[in-house]
């Protein structure tokens, strides 16, 4: 048996619903729909034999992870390296507002977020460095089994790009990661193998149809 890492994005928040920038500088709670999404994941996955549950320290991820921790009586492993990208001056602004107020920075970031950060925010390469250190910790601790990693839209995509050999600067354009989606990577003798990307089959049709990102 191999090590299987499941990357779960948190459930809906007011800011994901409104499609505004929500990074490590914002800490919204889950909406009622977001809480229902977290519970839907638990219902679908609680029978899986989980080795550990890791989470970003932000409230939207902790609440999502806590649902499974409570169901299985497991302790959550909270790691700062799994936090969302810091959007700096762009936090809680729409794309349109950012384009107007920080146009040059926004254009550069759209072209290559690996090396051009949001205004006073974080580079994607820095998120890759801090998040992959958590993945390496998990790999050192568990050679086999299922481990859940609850994180955020940009951070999950950056981790997946890094593991799969995709240019980190393309994370926004190569991989989808809607709210409450799950992706799974197996660590084989040939390296990381993607089995599942952005699956939301645990959600009902209402939850899948909700607005936002």
N, C-alpha and C positions, 0 to 999 in steps of 0.2 A: 504493500500500500504506500502511496505517496502522500506528501503534504498538500492539502487542498486549502487555498485561501479564498474566502468568500468576501467580496468587497460590497458592502451595503451602504447606499446613500440614505441619509436620514429622510424622514417623512416631510410632508409639506409644512412650510412656515408661511407667515404673512408676507415675507419678503420674496420667497420663491414663487408664491402665488402672483405677486405683482411684477415679477421678472425685473427686479432691481439688483444691483451688485450687493452681495451679502457675503463678506469674507470673515476673517478672524476678528475684525474690528466690530462686528455686529453679532449679537447673541440672542436672537429671537427664540421664543418657545415654539413648539409645534402647534399647529391649528388642531381643531377637533378632527378634521380629516387626516391630518398628519399622525395623530395618535391612533386613529383607526388603521392607517397604513402600517404602523409599527406592529399593531396587534395582528394584522393579517399576515405579516411575515412570521410572527411567532406561531400562529395556527398552522401555517404551511411547513415550518421548519423545525419545530420543537422536538420532533422524533429523531432528528439527525443526531448522531453522537458527536457533540461538540467538545473539542479539547480546551478551547479558550475563547474569550470574547474581548476584543480590544476596541477602544473608542477614542475619538477626539474628545477633548475636555469641554467643548462648547455644548450648550444646553440641548440644542436640537439633536445632536448625536448621542449624548448621554441618555436622554429620554428614550430615544429609539432603541439603543442597546439595552437599557434597563428592562424593557419589556421581556426580552429573552432571558436576561439574567434572573429576573424574578421567577419566570416559568420553570427554569432549570436549577434554581438555587445556586447559581454560579457567581463568582466575584468578577466584576468588571476590571479590566486592565486599561487604565486611562493613560494616554501618551500624547504629549504636546506635539510630537512630530506628525500627528494625524490631523492637526487643525487645518482649516481652510486657508487658502491663499489670503494674504493681507491685501486688501484693495486700497488702502491708504485714503486719499481724498475722495475716492469714488464710492466709498461705502454708502449704501442705501440710496444711490442715485440711479436714474434710468440711463440706458445707453445713450438716449438722445441728449440728456443733460450733460453727461460726460463728454460727448462729442462737441457740445457747444462750449463747455467751460475749460476743457483740457484737450482741445482738438489734436494738437501735435503729439502729445503723449499717447492719446488714444489710437491714432493712426499707426504709430510705431509699435504699440502693444499688439494691435490686430495683426500686424505683419509678422512679428516674432516675439511672443510673450516669454520665450525662454530667456532672452537677453534684454528686453525692454519692459520694465515693470509698470504697473499702474502708478499714477502720481503718488510718490511717497509710499508705495506698496512693495510687494515682494516679487522677485523674479521666479519664473517657473523652475529654473535650475536649482534654486534654493529650496523650493518645496520638494523637489525630487530628492535632494540630499537628506533633508530631515525626515521625510516619510520613509525612504528606503532604509534608513537606519532602524526604524521600527520593524520593517519587514525582515531585515537581517537578524534582529533580536528574536523574532518569532521562529525563523528558520534554525537558529542555534538551539532554541528550546524544544522545538517539535520537529522530529524527522518525518512523522506521518500524522494522518488524522485531519480533521476539519477545524479550521480556525476562522472566526468571523472578525472582520475589520470594518467598523462603522465609521464612515468619514463623509467627505463632502464632494460636490460635483467636480470642481477643478482638481482637488487633491487626488481623488480616485483616478481620474483620467491621466494625470501626470504619473502616478504610480504605474498604471497599466502601460503607458507608453514606455516608461523606463524599463519595465520588465520584459516587454515584447520587442524591444529594439526599434521603436518608432520615435522619430525626432520629437523631443519634448516640446519644441516650438510649435508643433502641429496638434497639440492635445485638444484644442478647441474644435478642430476640423476633421479629426479622424475617428473619434469615439463618442458615442452618446452616453449620457448618464442622467436620466430623468429622476425625479424624486422617488424614493423607495425602490429603486432598481438594484438588482444584484448581478454582479459579475464574478466569475470563478476562474482561478488560475491554478493549474496543477504544476508542482515542481517535479519534473521528470529528470532522468539522467541526462537528457539532451537540453535541459533548461526549461524555463517557464512556458507552459502550454495553455492558451486560452480555450476554455470549454464553453463558457457562457458569457454573454455581454448584454448588460442592461435589461435583464429579464424582469418582467413585472407580472408574471402569471399568477402570483399570489394575491394580486389586487382584483377587486371586482370591477365591473364595467364603469360604474360611477367614479370610482377612485382613479381609474386610468384616464377618464375623460376630463378631469379637473384642469382648469387653466393654470398656466405657470410653467416653470422650468424645473 
